[in-house]
Amino acid sequence: MKLHLFVTAALAAAAVSAPAFAAEPVGSVGLSAAHTNIDIGPIDAEGDSYALDGSVALPTASNWTVTLGAAVVSTDDGLNDDTVASGDLALTYAGSDWRAGGFVGAGETGGETLWAVGGVAQKHLGDVTLVGTAGYGKVDGIDADLWGARGDVRYFVSDTFRINGGVGVARIDGSGGDADLWTIGAGGEYQFAGTNWSVFGGYDRTEANDLDLTADTVKIGVRFGFGGDLRARDRSGADLAGAQALFGGLQ
């Protein structure tokens, strides 16, 4: 599959350039479960999904960082039973209190591959991180253009306790019609003292008036981090928002 080739190439590129990396990698691997209630016109459905995801930030000596991310999600609901995979590769530059750069990503959707490119920026204000992401996507075999933008606020109660909220919009322009979607959500993560383990949870609501669709999702999970605590993950670029944040709801 093209997606598997994309992820393999990204990992190979990171391995070849490993001598250029100047510090210890920072990242995490997480396992989560989510329950979703979906209303599409007169149809009501609900179901569960399970996800395995991971990301790693590889800093260089010149303030540049390569971030790799991947996820596999298995869904079992009243509308769709499927397992999809996605991957992101980002290159960002870090200033004294900010980070900015671009990303490319790919993910499966409806048996096709969704490709995406975009930009991401972070601003660090003490215990607060502001995140902005925007991008464009295209689905192989489907005449449709995808546009998305998202803003997030992360507040660190401590180095090991974070709460966050965000809002996103996405637009589909296709030969079969256009649709606008918006998502709002909140969540948090807590890392147990003296360990690499944390628990996290969140709630998201997605609406598309053009499709008469609403979806409410509650997620909980556990995560193993390496290279630093929650704040270190955030500031290192390991928790960048990419294609999955913009278009994951379309997969």
Phi and psi restraints in degrees (value plus and minus 20) as a CYANA .aco file:
   2 LYS   PHI     -80.9   -40.9
   2 LYS   PSI     -56.7   -16.7
   3 LEU   PHI     -83.7   -43.7
   3 LEU   PSI     -63.3   -23.3
   4 HIS   PHI     -83.7   -43.7
   4 HIS   PSI     -57.8   -17.8
   5 LEU   PHI     -84.2   -44.2
   5 LEU   PSI     -58.8   -18.8
   6 PHE   PHI     -82.4   -42.4
   6 PHE   PSI     -69.1   -29.1
   7 VAL   PHI     -85.2   -45.2
   7 VAL   PSI     -61.8   -21.8
   8 THR   PHI     -81.7   -41.7
   8 THR   PSI     -63.1   -23.1
   9 ALA   PHI     -84.0   -44.0
   9 ALA   PSI     -58.9   -18.9
  10 ALA   PHI     -84.3   -44.3
  10 ALA   PSI     -63.6   -23.6
  11 LEU   PHI     -86.6   -46.6
  11 LEU   PSI     -58.4   -18.4
  12 ALA   PHI     -85.1   -45.1
  12 ALA   PSI     -61.1   -21.1
  13 ALA   PHI     -82.9   -42.9
  13 ALA   PSI     -58.9   -18.9
  14 ALA   PHI     -86.2   -46.2
  14 ALA   PSI     -60.7   -20.7
  15 ALA   PHI     -86.7   -46.7
  15 ALA   PSI     -60.2   -20.2
  16 VAL   PHI     -84.1   -44.1
  16 VAL   PSI     -57.0   -17.0
  17 SER   PHI    -115.6   -75.6
  17 SER   PSI      -8.0    32.0
  18 ALA   PHI     -73.5   -33.5
  18 ALA   PSI     -58.3   -18.3
  19 PRO   PHI     -79.8   -39.8
  19 PRO   PSI     -39.8     0.2
  20 ALA   PHI    -100.6   -60.6
  20 ALA   PSI     -35.3     4.7
  21 PHE   PHI     -95.2   -55.2
  21 PHE   PSI     114.8   154.8
  22 ALA   PHI    -121.9   -81.9
  22 ALA   PSI     -30.3     9.7
  23 ALA   PHI    -164.4  -124.4
  23 ALA   PSI     151.3   191.3
  24 GLU   PHI     -85.0   -45.0
  24 GLU   PSI     117.3   157.3
  25 PRO   PHI     -80.7   -40.7
  25 PRO   PSI     128.9   168.9
  26 VAL   PHI    -146.7  -106.7
  26 VAL   PSI     113.9   153.9
  27 GLY   PHI    -198.9  -158.9
  27 GLY   PSI    -182.6  -142.6
  28 SER   PHI    -183.7  -143.7
  28 SER   PSI     142.8   182.8
  29 VAL   PHI    -150.9  -110.9
  29 VAL   PSI     111.1   151.1
  30 GLY   PHI    -149.7  -109.7
  30 GLY   PSI     133.0   173.0
  31 LEU   PHI    -148.6  -108.6
  31 LEU   PSI     108.6   148.6
  32 SER   PHI    -161.2  -121.2
  32 SER   PSI     141.0   181.0
  33 ALA   PHI    -149.4  -109.4
  33 ALA   PSI     122.9   162.9
  34 ALA   PHI    -157.5  -117.5
  34 ALA   PSI     127.5   167.5
  35 HIS   PHI    -140.5  -100.5
  35 HIS   PSI     110.7   150.7
  36 THR   PHI    -145.4  -105.4
  36 THR   PSI     114.5   154.5
  37 ASN   PHI    -126.5   -86.5
  37 ASN   PSI     105.9   145.9
  38 ILE   PHI    -141.4  -101.4
  38 ILE   PSI     112.8   152.8
  39 ASP   PHI    -141.4  -101.4
  39 ASP   PSI      99.4   139.4
  40 ILE   PHI    -145.3  -105.3
  40 ILE   PSI      79.0   119.0
  41 GLY   PHI      39.0    79.0
  41 GLY   PSI    -144.6  -104.6
  42 PRO   PHI    -103.3   -63.3
  42 PRO   PSI     -22.1    17.9
  43 ILE   PHI    -114.4   -74.4
  43 ILE   PSI     106.8   146.8
  44 ASP   PHI    -133.7   -93.7
  44 ASP   PSI     112.7   152.7
  45 ALA   PHI    -164.4  -124.4
  45 ALA   PSI     137.7   177.7
  46 GLU   PHI    -167.9  -127.9
  46 GLU   PSI     139.3   179.3
  47 GLY   PHI    -193.3  -153.3
  47 GLY   PSI     159.1   199.1
  48 ASP   PHI    -142.8  -102.8
  48 ASP   PSI     133.5   173.5
  49 SER   PHI    -160.2  -120.2
  49 SER   PSI     133.8   173.8
  50 TYR   PHI    -152.4  -112.4
  50 TYR   PSI     115.5   155.5
  51 ALA   PHI    -151.5  -111.5
  51 ALA   PSI     121.4   161.4
  52 LEU   PHI    -139.7   -99.7
  52 LEU   PSI     101.6   141.6
  53 ASP   PHI    -157.1  -117.1
  53 ASP   PSI     139.7   179.7
  54 GLY   PHI    -178.1  -138.1
  54 GLY   PSI     135.1   175.1
  55 SER   PHI    -171.2  -131.2
  55 SER   PSI     133.6   173.6
  56 VAL   PHI    -166.6  -126.6
  56 VAL   PSI     115.5   155.5
  57 ALA   PHI    -125.1   -85.1
  57 ALA   PSI     109.2   149.2
  58 LEU   PHI    -138.7   -98.7
  58 LEU   PSI      77.5   117.5
  59 PRO   PHI     -98.1   -58.1
  59 PRO   PSI     127.4   167.4
  60 THR   PHI    -128.1   -88.1
  60 THR   PSI     156.0   196.0
  61 ALA   PHI     -95.0   -55.0
  61 ALA   PSI     -32.5     7.5
  62 SER   PHI    -130.9   -90.9
  62 SER   PSI      10.3    50.3
  63 ASN   PHI      51.8    91.8
  63 ASN   PSI     -16.6    23.4
  64 TRP   PHI    -108.7   -68.7
  64 TRP   PSI     129.1   169.1
  65 THR   PHI    -153.9  -113.9
  65 THR   PSI     113.7   153.7
  66 VAL   PHI    -119.9   -79.9
  66 VAL   PSI     104.9   144.9
  67 THR   PHI    -137.6   -97.6
  67 THR   PSI     106.5   146.5
  68 LEU   PHI    -132.2   -92.2
  68 LEU   PSI     117.0   157.0
  69 GLY   PHI    -162.0  -122.0
  69 GLY   PSI     128.9   168.9
  70 ALA   PHI    -172.2  -132.2
  70 ALA   PSI     134.1   174.1
  71 ALA   PHI    -171.4  -131.4
  71 ALA   PSI     127.4   167.4
  72 VAL   PHI    -146.8  -106.8
  72 VAL   PSI     106.0   146.0
  73 VAL   PHI    -144.7  -104.7
  73 VAL   PSI     107.4   147.4
  74 SER   PHI    -128.9   -88.9
  74 SER   PSI     105.1   145.1
  75 THR   PHI    -137.9   -97.9
  75 THR   PSI     118.9   158.9
  76 ASP   PHI    -158.7  -118.7
  76 ASP   PSI      77.9   117.9
  77 ASP   PHI    -159.9  -119.9
  77 ASP   PSI    -193.8  -153.8
  78 GLY   PHI     -94.3   -54.3
  78 GLY   PSI     -28.6    11.4
  79 LEU   PHI    -135.2   -95.2
  79 LEU   PSI     -46.0    -6.0
  80 ASN   PHI    -177.4  -137.4
  80 ASN   PSI     115.1   155.1
  81 ASP   PHI    -141.6  -101.6
  81 ASP   PSI      92.7   132.7
  82 ASP   PHI    -179.9  -139.9
  82 ASP   PSI     141.7   181.7
  83 THR   PHI    -145.3  -105.3
  83 THR   PSI     103.6   143.6
  84 VAL   PHI    -145.1  -105.1
  84 VAL   PSI     135.2   175.2
  85 ALA   PHI    -146.9  -106.9
  85 ALA   PSI     133.1   173.1
  86 SER   PHI    -166.9  -126.9
  86 SER   PSI     137.4   177.4
  87 GLY   PHI    -168.3  -128.3
  87 GLY   PSI     129.0   169.0
  88 ASP   PHI    -152.1  -112.1
  88 ASP   PSI     126.1   166.1
  89 LEU   PHI    -153.4  -113.4
  89 LEU   PSI     100.6   140.6
  90 ALA   PHI    -143.6  -103.6
  90 ALA   PSI     128.4   168.4
  91 LEU   PHI    -147.8  -107.8
  91 LEU   PSI      97.6   137.6
  92 THR   PHI    -150.4  -110.4
  92 THR   PSI     137.3   177.3
  93 TYR   PHI    -135.4   -95.4
  93 TYR   PSI     114.9   154.9
  94 ALA   PHI    -127.9   -87.9
  94 ALA   PSI     107.0   147.0
  95 GLY   PHI    -116.0   -76.0
  95 GLY   PSI    -184.1  -144.1
  96 SER   PHI     -86.2   -46.2
  96 SER   PSI     -56.4   -16.4
  97 ASP   PHI    -161.2  -121.2
  97 ASP   PSI      10.1    50.1
  98 TRP   PHI    -174.2  -134.2
  98 TRP   PSI     145.0   185.0
  99 ARG   PHI    -168.5  -128.5
  99 ARG   PSI     118.9   158.9
 100 ALA   PHI    -172.6  -132.6
 100 ALA   PSI     132.1   172.1
 101 GLY   PHI     153.0   193.0
 101 GLY   PSI    -180.5  -140.5
 102 GLY   PHI    -148.6  -108.6
 102 GLY   PSI     147.1   187.1
 103 PHE   PHI    -163.9  -123.9
 103 PHE   PSI     137.4   177.4
 104 VAL   PHI    -146.9  -106.9
 104 VAL   PSI     128.6   168.6
 105 GLY   PHI    -172.2  -132.2
 105 GLY   PSI     144.4   184.4
 106 ALA   PHI    -169.4  -129.4
 106 ALA   PSI     127.7   167.7
 107 GLY   PHI    -178.3  -138.3
 107 GLY   PSI     133.5   173.5
 108 GLU   PHI    -100.8   -60.8
 108 GLU   PSI     122.5   162.5
 109 THR   PHI    -173.1  -133.1
 109 THR   PSI      99.0   139.0
 110 GLY   PHI      38.2    78.2
 110 GLY   PSI      13.5    53.5
 111 GLY   PHI      62.1   102.1
 111 GLY   PSI     -22.5    17.5
 112 GLU   PHI    -132.1   -92.1
 112 GLU   PSI     153.2   193.2
 113 THR   PHI    -128.8   -88.8
 113 THR   PSI     107.0   147.0
 114 LEU   PHI    -114.2   -74.2
 114 LEU   PSI     103.2   143.2
 115 TRP   PHI    -126.0   -86.0
 115 TRP   PSI     123.4   163.4
 116 ALA   PHI    -164.7  -124.7
 116 ALA   PSI     127.4   167.4
 117 VAL   PHI    -154.5  -114.5
 117 VAL   PSI     133.0   173.0
 118 GLY   PHI    -199.8  -159.8
 118 GLY   PSI    -190.6  -150.6
 119 GLY   PHI    -149.4  -109.4
 119 GLY   PSI     134.1   174.1
 120 VAL   PHI    -159.7  -119.7
 120 VAL   PSI     124.0   164.0
 121 ALA   PHI    -160.7  -120.7
 121 ALA   PSI     122.7   162.7
 122 GLN   PHI    -145.6  -105.6
 122 GLN   PSI     123.6   163.6
 123 LYS   PHI    -146.0  -106.0
 123 LYS   PSI     106.9   146.9
 124 HIS   PHI    -122.1   -82.1
 124 HIS   PSI     101.0   141.0
 125 LEU   PHI    -144.5  -104.5
 125 LEU   PSI      60.2   100.2
 126 GLY   PHI      44.7    84.7
 126 GLY   PSI    -136.4   -96.4
 127 ASP   PHI    -105.4   -65.4
 127 ASP   PSI     -17.5    22.5
 128 VAL   PHI    -134.9   -94.9
 128 VAL   PSI     118.1   158.1
 129 THR   PHI    -139.8   -99.8
 129 THR   PSI     105.7   145.7
 130 LEU   PHI    -120.4   -80.4
 130 LEU   PSI     113.8   153.8
 131 VAL   PHI    -147.8  -107.8
 131 VAL   PSI     111.3   151.3
 132 GLY   PHI    -145.9  -105.9
 132 GLY   PSI     114.6   154.6
 133 THR   PHI    -157.2  -117.2
 133 THR   PSI     119.0   159.0
 134 ALA   PHI    -166.6  -126.6
 134 ALA   PSI     127.8   167.8
 135 GLY   PHI    -187.3  -147.3
 135 GLY   PSI     155.1   195.1
 136 TYR   PHI    -147.0  -107.0
 136 TYR   PSI     121.6   161.6
 137 GLY   PHI    -154.2  -114.2
 137 GLY   PSI     138.9   178.9
 138 LYS   PHI    -164.2  -124.2
 138 LYS   PSI     119.5   159.5
 139 VAL   PHI    -127.2   -87.2
 139 VAL   PSI     105.6   145.6
 140 ASP   PHI     -77.8   -37.8
 140 ASP   PSI     115.4   155.4
 141 GLY   PHI      59.9    99.9
 141 GLY   PSI     -23.0    17.0
 142 ILE   PHI    -146.5  -106.5
 142 ILE   PSI     111.1   151.1
 143 ASP   PHI    -101.9   -61.9
 143 ASP   PSI      58.1    98.1
 144 ALA   PHI    -168.8  -128.8
 144 ALA   PSI     119.5   159.5
 145 ASP   PHI    -130.1   -90.1
 145 ASP   PSI     118.4   158.4
 146 LEU   PHI    -136.9   -96.9
 146 LEU   PSI     115.0   155.0
 147 TRP   PHI    -147.8  -107.8
 147 TRP   PSI     121.0   161.0
 148 GLY   PHI    -169.7  -129.7
 148 GLY   PSI     133.0   173.0
 149 ALA   PHI    -168.8  -128.8
 149 ALA   PSI     126.8   166.8
 150 ARG   PHI    -170.1  -130.1
 150 ARG   PSI     124.4   164.4
 151 GLY   PHI    -147.2  -107.2
 151 GLY   PSI     117.2   157.2
 152 ASP   PHI    -153.1  -113.1
 152 ASP   PSI     129.4   169.4
 153 VAL   PHI    -143.4  -103.4
 153 VAL   PSI     106.1   146.1
 154 ARG   PHI    -137.4   -97.4
 154 ARG   PSI     105.5   145.5
 155 TYR   PHI    -136.0   -96.0
 155 TYR   PSI     105.8   145.8
 156 PHE   PHI    -118.2   -78.2
 156 PHE   PSI      84.1   124.1
 157 VAL   PHI     -82.0   -42.0
 157 VAL   PSI     -56.5   -16.5
 158 SER   PHI    -172.7  -132.7
 158 SER   PSI    -199.7  -159.7
 159 ASP   PHI     -83.8   -43.8
 159 ASP   PSI     -39.6     0.4
 160 THR   PHI    -138.5   -98.5
 160 THR   PSI      -6.6    33.4
 161 PHE   PHI    -161.8  -121.8
 161 PHE   PSI      98.8   138.8
 162 ARG   PHI    -148.4  -108.4
 162 ARG   PSI     118.7   158.7
 163 ILE   PHI    -140.6  -100.6
 163 ILE   PSI     129.8   169.8
 164 ASN   PHI    -170.4  -130.4
 164 ASN   PSI     137.3   177.3
 165 GLY   PHI    -167.9  -127.9
 165 GLY   PSI     135.5   175.5
 166 GLY   PHI    -180.9  -140.9
 166 GLY   PSI     144.8   184.8
 167 VAL   PHI    -160.8  -120.8
 167 VAL   PSI     120.5   160.5
 168 GLY   PHI    -159.7  -119.7
 168 GLY   PSI     134.9   174.9
 169 VAL   PHI    -151.0  -111.0
 169 VAL   PSI     128.4   168.4
 170 ALA   PHI    -164.2  -124.2
 170 ALA   PSI     127.6   167.6
 171 ARG   PHI    -151.1  -111.1
 171 ARG   PSI     117.7   157.7
 172 ILE   PHI    -132.7   -92.7
 172 ILE   PSI     100.5   140.5
 173 ASP   PHI    -132.6   -92.6
 173 ASP   PSI      91.2   131.2
 174 GLY   PHI    -160.3  -120.3
 174 GLY   PSI     147.5   187.5
 175 SER   PHI     -85.0   -45.0
 175 SER   PSI     -44.2    -4.2
 176 GLY   PHI    -108.8   -68.8
 176 GLY   PSI     -20.2    19.8
 177 GLY   PHI     115.2   155.2
 177 GLY   PSI     153.7   193.7
 178 ASP   PHI    -137.3   -97.3
 178 ASP   PSI     135.1   175.1
 179 ALA   PHI    -172.1  -132.1
 179 ALA   PSI     125.7   165.7
 180 ASP   PHI    -137.5   -97.5
 180 ASP   PSI     115.2   155.2
 181 LEU   PHI    -144.5  -104.5
 181 LEU   PSI     126.6   166.6
 182 TRP   PHI    -155.3  -115.3
 182 TRP   PSI     130.1   170.1
 183 THR   PHI    -154.3  -114.3
 183 THR   PSI     119.1   159.1
 184 ILE   PHI    -152.9  -112.9
 184 ILE   PSI     122.5   162.5
 185 GLY   PHI    -180.7  -140.7
 185 GLY   PSI     149.0   189.0
 186 ALA   PHI    -170.0  -130.0
 186 ALA   PSI     135.8   175.8
 187 GLY   PHI    -189.3  -149.3
 187 GLY   PSI    -189.4  -149.4
 188 GLY   PHI    -189.0  -149.0
 188 GLY   PSI     146.4   186.4
 189 GLU   PHI    -166.9  -126.9
 189 GLU   PSI     119.3   159.3
 190 TYR   PHI    -149.6  -109.6
 190 TYR   PSI     106.0   146.0
 191 GLN   PHI    -118.9   -78.9
 191 GLN   PSI     109.1   149.1
 192 PHE   PHI     -89.4   -49.4
 192 PHE   PSI     117.3   157.3
 193 ALA   PHI     -78.3   -38.3
 193 ALA   PSI     113.2   153.2
 194 GLY   PHI      54.6    94.6
 194 GLY   PSI      -9.8    30.2
 195 THR   PHI    -150.6  -110.6
 195 THR   PSI     151.9   191.9
 196 ASN   PHI    -115.8   -75.8
 196 ASN   PSI     -17.2    22.8
 197 TRP   PHI    -118.2   -78.2
 197 TRP   PSI     124.3   164.3
 198 SER   PHI    -162.7  -122.7
 198 SER   PSI     141.0   181.0
 199 VAL   PHI    -139.2   -99.2
 199 VAL   PSI     129.0   169.0
 200 PHE   PHI    -164.8  -124.8
 200 PHE   PSI     142.8   182.8
 201 GLY   PHI    -181.1  -141.1
 201 GLY   PSI     146.2   186.2
 202 GLY   PHI    -192.9  -152.9
 202 GLY   PSI     148.3   188.3
 203 TYR   PHI    -154.9  -114.9
 203 TYR   PSI     116.2   156.2
 204 ASP   PHI    -153.2  -113.2
 204 ASP   PSI     123.7   163.7
 205 ARG   PHI    -146.0  -106.0
 205 ARG   PSI     107.4   147.4
 206 THR   PHI    -138.1   -98.1
 206 THR   PSI     116.2   156.2
 207 GLU   PHI    -153.3  -113.3
 207 GLU   PSI     124.9   164.9
 208 ALA   PHI    -159.0  -119.0
 208 ALA   PSI      78.8   118.8
 209 ASN   PHI     -82.8   -42.8
 209 ASN   PSI     -54.0   -14.0
 210 ASP   PHI     -83.2   -43.2
 210 ASP   PSI     -49.9    -9.9
 211 LEU   PHI    -122.8   -82.8
 211 LEU   PSI     -18.4    21.6
 212 ASP   PHI      32.8    72.8
 212 ASP   PSI      28.6    68.6
 213 LEU   PHI    -141.9  -101.9
 213 LEU   PSI     117.5   157.5
 214 THR   PHI    -156.7  -116.7
 214 THR   PSI     124.8   164.8
 215 ALA   PHI    -161.8  -121.8
 215 ALA   PSI     109.0   149.0
 216 ASP   PHI    -136.3   -96.3
 216 ASP   PSI     106.0   146.0
 217 THR   PHI    -147.0  -107.0
 217 THR   PSI     112.0   152.0
 218 VAL   PHI    -135.9   -95.9
 218 VAL   PSI     111.1   151.1
 219 LYS   PHI    -148.9  -108.9
 219 LYS   PSI     122.0   162.0
 220 ILE   PHI    -156.5  -116.5
 220 ILE   PSI     133.6   173.6
 221 GLY   PHI    -189.7  -149.7
 221 GLY   PSI     157.3   197.3
 222 VAL   PHI    -148.7  -108.7
 222 VAL   PSI     126.9   166.9
 223 ARG   PHI    -158.8  -118.8
 223 ARG   PSI     122.6   162.6
 224 PHE   PHI    -130.3   -90.3
 224 PHE   PSI      99.8   139.8
 225 GLY   PHI    -125.6   -85.6
 225 GLY   PSI     137.5   177.5
 226 PHE   PHI    -164.5  -124.5
 226 PHE   PSI     129.4   169.4
 227 GLY   PHI      66.2   106.2
 227 GLY   PSI     -21.4    18.6
 228 GLY   PHI     136.9   176.9
 228 GLY   PSI     155.0   195.0
 229 ASP   PHI    -104.3   -64.3
 229 ASP   PSI    -188.8  -148.8
 230 LEU   PHI     -82.4   -42.4
 230 LEU   PSI     -62.8   -22.8
 231 ARG   PHI     -85.6   -45.6
 231 ARG   PSI     -59.2   -19.2
 232 ALA   PHI     -83.4   -43.4
 232 ALA   PSI     -59.4   -19.4
 233 ARG   PHI     -80.4   -40.4
 233 ARG   PSI     -63.9   -23.9
 234 ASP   PHI     -83.2   -43.2
 234 ASP   PSI     -69.0   -29.0
 235 ARG   PHI     -96.2   -56.2
 235 ARG   PSI     -40.9    -0.9
 236 SER   PHI    -100.3   -60.3
 236 SER   PSI     -36.2     3.8
 237 GLY   PHI      75.4   115.4
 237 GLY   PSI     -13.6    26.4
 238 ALA   PHI     -93.3   -53.3
 238 ALA   PSI     -43.9    -3.9
 239 ASP   PHI    -128.5   -88.5
 239 ASP   PSI      16.5    56.5
 240 LEU   PHI     -83.6   -43.6
 240 LEU   PSI     127.8   167.8
 241 ALA   PHI    -110.7   -70.7
 241 ALA   PSI     111.8   151.8
 242 GLY   PHI    -154.8  -114.8
 242 GLY   PSI    -161.3  -121.3
 243 ALA   PHI     -81.2   -41.2
 243 ALA   PSI     -56.5   -16.5
 244 GLN   PHI     -83.2   -43.2
 244 GLN   PSI     -59.2   -19.2
 245 ALA   PHI     -85.9   -45.9
 245 ALA   PSI     -55.3   -15.3
 246 LEU   PHI    -102.2   -62.2
 246 LEU   PSI     -65.0   -25.0
 247 PHE   PHI    -141.7  -101.7
 247 PHE   PSI     -12.7    27.3
 248 GLY   PHI     -79.9   -39.9
 248 GLY   PSI     -52.9   -12.9
 249 GLY   PHI     -88.4   -48.4
 249 GLY   PSI     -34.0     6.0
 250 LEU   PHI    -112.3   -72.3
 250 LEU   PSI     -27.7    12.3
